[in-house]
Amino acid sequence: MRIVSLIASATEIVDALGGRGDMVGRSHECDYPHEALKLPQLTRPKFNVSGGSPAIDKAVKTLVEQGLAVYEVDAARLEALRPDVILTQDQCEVCAVSLADVEAAVCQWTGRAASVVSLRPHTLDDVLGDIGHVGQAIGRAGEAVALVASLRQRLAAITDEVGDRRRQRVAFIEWIDPLMSCGHWMPELTEIAGGVSIFGKRGETSPWISHEELSAADPDVIVIAPCGYDILASLAEYGTLTRRADWRALRAVQGHQVFIADGNAFFNRPGPRVVETAEILAAILHGVPRYMRHSGSNYVAAPMARQIASS
């Protein structure tokens, strides 16, 4: 079995199912587990990823409006790797290389055929279901069943832990400039962790919001975890918000309940670590002791309050 994963969440799924040794290629975004970085990179963005929120937003929207792909697949290198299975997605044309991009890359192949498996998670059940789809595709269906069962048990444990606590109203920021809130699986994870998502709705796309709408909602807690951004990248743009008088007047800001989390690794990546996302939220919203620490590196910072981190 020769596996190419062109989406970071699928790379994590393959690894969690024990298939890391079968992987022969990855996308430019596949960074976990760290060993994946040793694999040949087969995609690249067509825009400057270091330009900051407004510039990235403008560049991506321009490409989409022109009917152009946001990412490019190295078709020749992909073919040379002779994959049996190619994992991709058709959920979001701006999040990762799309199914159409992959199909365009392989349409000229002759003499062999690869199985293209496309993931489209919108809800938490979709995320867990995709683990089963990947398991079937790579010959590890049994491992997928066991993994999903263990993830559901962990999610149930979080619900039991916080079930009798007051539910705080949460504004999740998935993009800083312009403001976007969360959708898809995040409202469900917020509910599991003992909160209420103010803007996003289960299974729906992430909504753009205005600062006026944020002020009117006046959330108890704000979690900032932009798509594709780690903590340091988000901290670098945090000043865009703090310079605004309406931001400083928010209940969450004045109450020191603004948290910056790793959106790239956890909140916006629909793989096995969605459970850790819920655990992080339980630590943020309720200070659950056993979720206050996370192995490896700092995973959430409260720049205007306390910091929850690991050594």
Salt bridges, closest charged atoms under 4 A:
GLU12 OE2 - ARG269 NH1 2.86
GLU12 OE2 - ARG273 NH2 2.66
ASP15 OD1 - ARG20 NE 2.61
ASP22 OD2 - ARG140 NH2 3.72
GLU29 OE2 - HIS28 NE2 3.94
ASP31 OD1 - ARG269 NH1 2.84
GLU35 OE1 - ARG20 NH1 3.58
ASP57 OD2 - LYS61 NZ 3.20
GLU72 OE1 - ARG44 NE 2.75
ASP84 OD1 - ARG112 NH2 3.74
ASP90 OD2 - ARG120 NH2 2.56
ASP125 OD1 - ARG152 NH2 3.21
ASP130 OD1 - HIS133 ND1 3.13
GLU143 OE2 - ARG140 NH1 3.73
GLU161 OE2 - ARG165 NH2 4.00
GLU161 OE1 - ARG290 NE 2.98
GLU188 OE1 - ARG202 NE 3.12
ASP218 OD2 - ARG251 NH2 3.64
ASP220 OD2 - ARG166 NH1 3.93
ASP220 OD1 - ARG251 NE 3.65
ASP246 OD2 - ARG244 NH2 2.86
GLU276 OE1 - HIS294 NE2 2.52
GLU279 OE2 - ARG154 NH2 3.26
